[in-house]
Amino acid sequence: MSVTDTAAELTRTREPFVQATVVRAQKPTSAHAGDTALVRADGSIDGFVGGTCAEASVREYGLMTLSTNQPLLLRIVPGEVTAGAGEEGAVTVANPCLSGGAVEIFLEPRVPAPRMLVVGDSPVAEALATLGRPLGFDVQLVAGEQAVPAVGDAALVVASHGREEEPALTAALRLGVPYVGLVASRIRGAGVLASLDVTDEQRSRVHSPAGLDIGGRTAAEIALSVLAEIVAERRARERTAPAPAPASAVDPVCGMTVAAVDSTPHVELDGTTTWFCCEGCRKAFLAEPARYAAAS
Protein backbone atom coordinates (compact mmCIF):
# COMPACT_ATOMS: atom_id res chain seq x y z
CA MET A 1 0.00 0.00 0.00
CA SER A 2 1.38 3.42 -0.96
CA VAL A 3 1.81 6.25 1.54
CA THR A 4 -1.10 8.04 -0.11
CA ASP A 5 -3.33 4.98 0.22
CA THR A 6 -2.29 4.52 3.85
CA ALA A 7 -3.08 8.15 4.62
CA ALA A 8 -6.52 7.77 3.04
CA GLU A 9 -7.21 4.63 5.07
CA LEU A 10 -6.11 6.26 8.33
CA THR A 11 -8.33 9.23 7.57
CA ARG A 12 -11.27 6.94 6.84
CA THR A 13 -10.83 5.08 10.13
CA ARG A 14 -10.32 8.34 12.08
CA GLU A 15 -6.80 7.44 13.20
CA PRO A 16 -4.52 10.42 13.90
CA PHE A 17 -1.19 10.64 12.14
CA VAL A 18 1.47 13.11 11.06
CA GLN A 19 2.42 13.58 7.44
CA ALA A 20 6.16 14.23 7.15
CA THR A 21 7.32 15.72 3.85
CA VAL A 22 10.90 16.49 2.90
CA VAL A 23 10.92 20.07 1.61
CA ARG A 24 14.68 20.49 1.27
CA ALA A 25 17.59 18.06 1.25
CA GLN A 26 21.28 18.82 1.10
CA LYS A 27 23.64 16.21 -0.30
CA PRO A 28 24.83 13.65 0.62
CA THR A 29 21.72 12.90 2.69
CA SER A 30 19.71 9.97 1.33
CA ALA A 31 16.40 11.84 1.37
CA HIS A 32 15.08 13.93 -1.53
CA ALA A 33 12.61 16.80 -1.66
CA GLY A 34 9.12 15.34 -1.94
CA ASP A 35 9.84 12.15 0.01
CA THR A 36 6.94 11.48 2.37
CA ALA A 37 6.26 9.37 5.43
CA LEU A 38 3.48 8.99 7.96
CA VAL A 39 4.05 8.91 11.71
CA ARG A 40 1.27 7.05 13.51
CA ALA A 41 0.18 7.62 17.10
CA ASP A 42 2.22 4.63 18.27
CA GLY A 43 5.38 6.05 16.66
CA SER A 44 5.51 3.59 13.77
CA ILE A 45 6.50 5.11 10.44
CA ASP A 46 5.27 4.34 6.92
CA GLY A 47 7.30 5.72 4.04
CA PHE A 48 10.77 7.25 3.78
CA VAL A 49 12.22 10.61 4.81
CA GLY A 50 15.83 9.62 5.42
CA GLY A 51 17.98 7.08 7.22
CA THR A 52 17.32 5.53 10.60
CA CYS A 53 18.73 8.42 12.62
CA ALA A 54 16.71 11.01 10.70
CA GLU A 55 13.72 8.74 11.19
CA ALA A 56 14.31 8.84 14.95
CA SER A 57 14.04 12.64 14.97
CA VAL A 58 10.96 12.52 12.74
CA ARG A 59 9.35 10.05 15.16
CA GLU A 60 10.18 12.20 18.22
CA TYR A 61 8.96 15.50 16.79
CA GLY A 62 6.13 13.90 14.87
CA LEU A 63 4.64 12.61 18.11
CA MET A 64 5.17 16.05 19.62
CA THR A 65 3.21 17.76 16.84
CA LEU A 66 0.50 15.14 17.20
CA SER A 67 0.10 16.02 20.89
CA THR A 68 -0.02 19.78 20.21
CA ASN A 69 -1.88 19.54 16.89
CA GLN A 70 0.44 22.24 15.54
CA PRO A 71 2.57 21.87 12.36
CA LEU A 72 6.34 22.13 12.63
CA LEU A 73 9.32 22.53 10.33
CA LEU A 74 12.02 20.11 11.47
CA ARG A 75 15.57 20.86 10.42
CA ILE A 76 18.02 18.00 10.92
CA VAL A 77 21.66 19.02 10.59
CA PRO A 78 25.00 17.29 11.18
CA GLY A 79 27.22 18.38 14.05
CA GLU A 80 26.20 20.72 16.84
CA VAL A 81 23.27 23.13 16.78
CA THR A 82 24.26 26.77 17.27
CA ALA A 83 22.63 28.79 20.01
CA GLY A 84 19.47 30.57 18.91
CA ALA A 85 18.83 28.17 16.04
CA GLY A 86 15.23 27.67 17.09
CA GLU A 87 12.37 29.90 15.95
CA GLU A 88 8.60 29.92 16.12
CA GLY A 89 7.15 27.05 14.12
CA ALA A 90 10.53 25.43 13.51
CA VAL A 91 13.14 23.45 15.39
CA THR A 92 16.70 22.49 14.51
CA VAL A 93 18.25 19.32 15.89
CA ALA A 94 21.70 17.81 15.57
CA ASN A 95 21.98 14.34 14.13
CA PRO A 96 25.31 12.61 14.66
CA CYS A 97 24.44 9.97 12.06
CA LEU A 98 24.07 12.31 9.10
CA SER A 99 26.95 12.05 6.64
CA GLY A 100 27.45 15.76 6.09
CA GLY A 101 24.11 16.76 4.60
CA ALA A 102 21.06 18.39 6.11
CA VAL A 103 17.35 17.89 5.61
CA GLU A 104 14.24 19.96 6.30
CA ILE A 105 10.99 18.12 6.91
CA PHE A 106 7.54 19.63 7.30
CA LEU A 107 5.48 17.82 9.93
CA GLU A 108 1.74 18.24 9.48
CA PRO A 109 -0.58 16.64 12.05
CA ARG A 110 -3.73 15.06 10.65
CA VAL A 111 -6.04 14.76 13.62
CA PRO A 112 -9.64 13.69 12.94
CA ALA A 113 -12.29 16.29 13.63
CA PRO A 114 -13.86 15.83 17.08
CA ARG A 115 -17.02 13.78 16.70
CA MET A 116 -20.33 15.06 18.01
CA LEU A 117 -23.35 12.75 18.08
CA VAL A 118 -26.68 14.52 17.74
CA VAL A 119 -29.67 12.35 18.60
CA GLY A 120 -32.89 13.22 16.83
CA ASP A 121 -34.29 14.70 13.63
CA SER A 122 -35.80 17.84 15.12
CA PRO A 123 -35.13 21.35 13.76
CA VAL A 124 -32.65 21.91 16.60
CA ALA A 125 -30.81 18.70 15.67
CA GLU A 126 -30.62 19.80 12.03
CA ALA A 127 -29.38 23.23 13.09
CA LEU A 128 -26.68 21.64 15.27
CA ALA A 129 -25.40 19.75 12.24
CA THR A 130 -25.53 22.82 10.01
CA LEU A 131 -23.66 25.06 12.45
CA GLY A 132 -21.39 22.42 13.98
CA ARG A 133 -19.60 21.33 10.83
CA PRO A 134 -18.13 24.77 9.99
CA LEU A 135 -16.85 24.87 13.58
CA GLY A 136 -14.75 21.80 12.87
CA PHE A 137 -16.96 19.09 14.39
CA ASP A 138 -17.70 15.80 12.71
CA VAL A 139 -21.44 15.93 13.39
CA GLN A 140 -23.40 12.72 13.03
CA LEU A 141 -27.18 12.82 13.17
CA VAL A 142 -28.56 9.55 14.52
CA ALA A 143 -31.77 8.12 15.90
CA GLY A 144 -31.78 7.27 19.60
CA GLU A 145 -31.49 3.52 19.13
CA GLN A 146 -28.53 4.06 16.77
CA ALA A 147 -26.57 6.34 19.07
CA VAL A 148 -23.37 4.49 19.93
CA PRO A 149 -20.92 6.84 21.68
CA ALA A 150 -17.23 6.03 21.38
CA VAL A 151 -14.08 6.84 23.31
CA GLY A 152 -12.78 10.12 21.96
CA ASP A 153 -16.18 11.62 21.14
CA ALA A 154 -16.35 15.32 21.97
CA ALA A 155 -20.06 15.54 22.72
CA LEU A 156 -23.46 13.91 22.62
CA VAL A 157 -26.52 16.12 22.38
CA VAL A 158 -30.04 14.69 22.58
CA ALA A 159 -32.57 16.79 20.69
CA SER A 160 -35.22 14.20 19.92
CA HIS A 161 -38.15 15.63 21.88
CA GLY A 162 -38.76 12.59 24.07
CA ARG A 163 -37.80 9.83 21.65
CA GLU A 164 -35.16 7.33 22.83
CA GLU A 165 -33.45 9.83 25.11
CA GLU A 166 -32.47 7.70 28.10
CA PRO A 167 -30.37 5.01 26.33
CA ALA A 168 -28.24 7.57 24.50
CA LEU A 169 -27.67 9.71 27.60
CA THR A 170 -26.85 6.69 29.75
CA ALA A 171 -24.37 5.28 27.26
CA ALA A 172 -22.56 8.62 26.90
CA LEU A 173 -22.35 9.18 30.66
CA ARG A 174 -21.03 5.70 31.36
CA LEU A 175 -18.42 6.11 28.66
CA GLY A 176 -17.29 9.49 29.99
CA VAL A 177 -18.08 11.62 26.92
CA PRO A 178 -16.90 15.14 27.94
CA TYR A 179 -20.09 16.99 27.03
CA VAL A 180 -23.54 15.46 27.36
CA GLY A 181 -26.52 17.70 26.70
CA LEU A 182 -30.30 17.36 26.64
CA VAL A 183 -32.43 19.85 24.74
CA ALA A 184 -35.58 20.02 26.87
CA SER A 185 -37.42 22.27 29.28
CA ARG A 186 -36.16 22.32 32.87
CA ILE A 187 -39.21 20.40 34.11
CA ARG A 188 -39.13 17.68 31.46
CA GLY A 189 -35.34 17.51 31.60
CA ALA A 190 -35.43 16.91 35.35
CA GLY A 191 -37.79 14.00 34.82
CA VAL A 192 -35.56 12.44 32.18
CA LEU A 193 -32.47 12.77 34.35
CA ALA A 194 -34.25 11.20 37.32
CA SER A 195 -35.03 8.13 35.24
CA LEU A 196 -31.42 7.48 34.18
CA ASP A 197 -29.70 4.39 35.59
CA VAL A 198 -26.45 6.20 36.40
CA THR A 199 -24.68 7.52 39.48
CA ASP A 200 -25.52 10.93 40.91
CA GLU A 201 -22.13 12.22 39.81
CA GLN A 202 -22.76 11.08 36.25
CA ARG A 203 -26.28 12.54 36.30
CA SER A 204 -24.91 15.90 37.42
CA ARG A 205 -22.78 16.08 34.27
CA VAL A 206 -25.76 16.37 31.95
CA HIS A 207 -26.38 19.89 30.65
CA SER A 208 -30.12 20.31 30.81
CA PRO A 209 -31.37 22.54 29.34
CA ALA A 210 -28.35 22.29 27.04
CA GLY A 211 -26.65 25.48 25.97
CA LEU A 212 -25.64 28.84 27.32
CA ASP A 213 -28.45 31.16 28.37
CA ILE A 214 -28.50 33.60 25.45
CA GLY A 215 -32.26 33.82 25.30
CA GLY A 216 -32.43 31.69 22.18
CA ARG A 217 -35.86 31.00 20.73
CA THR A 218 -35.40 29.69 17.21
CA ALA A 219 -33.84 26.32 16.40
CA ALA A 220 -30.71 28.02 15.07
CA GLU A 221 -30.36 30.19 18.18
CA ILE A 222 -30.74 27.19 20.49
CA ALA A 223 -28.18 25.25 18.44
CA LEU A 224 -25.82 28.22 18.63
CA SER A 225 -26.12 28.31 22.42
CA VAL A 226 -25.37 24.58 22.67
CA LEU A 227 -22.34 24.79 20.38
CA ALA A 228 -21.04 27.82 22.27
CA GLU A 229 -21.23 25.84 25.50
CA ILE A 230 -19.44 22.85 23.94
CA VAL A 231 -16.64 25.03 22.57
CA ALA A 232 -16.26 26.94 25.85
CA GLU A 233 -15.93 23.75 27.90
CA ARG A 234 -13.61 22.16 25.35
CA ARG A 235 -11.22 25.14 25.38
CA ALA A 236 -11.33 25.32 29.17
CA ARG A 237 -10.25 21.68 29.41
CA GLU A 238 -7.39 22.34 26.99
CA ARG A 239 -6.16 25.23 29.16
CA THR A 240 -6.39 23.41 32.47
CA ALA A 241 -5.27 19.98 31.26
CA PRO A 242 -3.05 20.32 28.17
CA ALA A 243 -2.00 17.19 26.35
CA PRO A 244 1.07 15.64 28.01
CA ALA A 245 4.32 15.80 26.10
CA PRO A 246 5.38 12.45 24.62
CA ALA A 247 7.96 10.56 26.67
CA SER A 248 11.54 10.83 25.46
CA ALA A 249 14.94 9.41 26.36
CA VAL A 250 18.58 9.91 25.45
CA ASP A 251 20.43 7.31 23.41
CA PRO A 252 23.48 6.57 25.61
CA VAL A 253 25.60 5.63 22.59
CA CYS A 254 25.23 8.66 20.32
CA GLY A 255 23.53 11.16 22.65
CA MET A 256 20.44 11.68 20.47
CA THR A 257 17.08 12.37 22.09
CA VAL A 258 14.53 9.81 20.94
CA ALA A 259 10.89 9.00 21.56
CA ALA A 260 10.43 6.46 24.34
CA VAL A 261 7.82 4.34 22.55
CA ASP A 262 7.69 0.68 21.59
CA SER A 263 8.41 1.43 17.92
CA THR A 264 11.79 2.96 18.89
CA PRO A 265 14.68 0.46 19.16
CA HIS A 266 15.16 -0.38 22.82
CA VAL A 267 16.39 -3.02 25.20
CA GLU A 268 15.49 -3.97 28.77
CA LEU A 269 18.45 -4.91 30.91
CA ASP A 270 18.36 -5.50 34.66
CA GLY A 271 14.90 -3.97 34.85
CA THR A 272 15.90 -0.78 33.03
CA THR A 273 14.72 0.12 29.53
CA THR A 274 17.22 1.93 27.34
CA TRP A 275 16.19 3.58 24.06
CA PHE A 276 18.23 4.08 20.89
CA CYS A 277 18.07 6.02 17.64
CA CYS A 278 18.75 2.92 15.55
CA GLU A 279 19.70 -0.74 15.66
CA GLY A 280 23.37 0.17 15.27
CA CYS A 281 23.43 2.00 18.61
CA ARG A 282 21.41 -0.77 20.21
CA LYS A 283 23.95 -3.40 19.10
CA ALA A 284 26.85 -1.24 20.30
CA PHE A 285 25.19 -0.93 23.72
CA LEU A 286 24.58 -4.66 24.01
CA ALA A 287 28.23 -5.35 23.15
CA GLU A 288 29.46 -3.14 26.02
CA PRO A 289 26.58 -2.27 28.35
CA ALA A 290 28.86 -1.33 31.24
CA ARG A 291 30.51 1.33 29.11
CA TYR A 292 27.22 3.13 28.51
CA ALA A 293 25.48 2.37 31.82
CA ALA A 294 26.22 5.78 33.31
CA ALA A 295 24.67 7.57 30.37
CA SER A 296 21.48 5.48 30.17
Beta strands, then each sheet from edge to edge (+ up, - down):
strand 1: 17-26
strand 2: 36-40
strand 3: 45-47
strand 4: 72-77
strand 5: 90-94
strand 6: 102-110
strand 7: 115-119
strand 8: 138-142
strand 9: 155-158
strand 10: 179-182
strand 11: 206-207
strand 12: 248-250
strand 13: 257-259
strand 14: 266-269
strand 15: 272-275
sheet 1: 3+ 2- 1+ 6- 4+ 5+
sheet 2: 8+ 7+ 9+ 10+ 11+
sheet 3: 12+ 13-
sheet 4: 14+ 15-
end
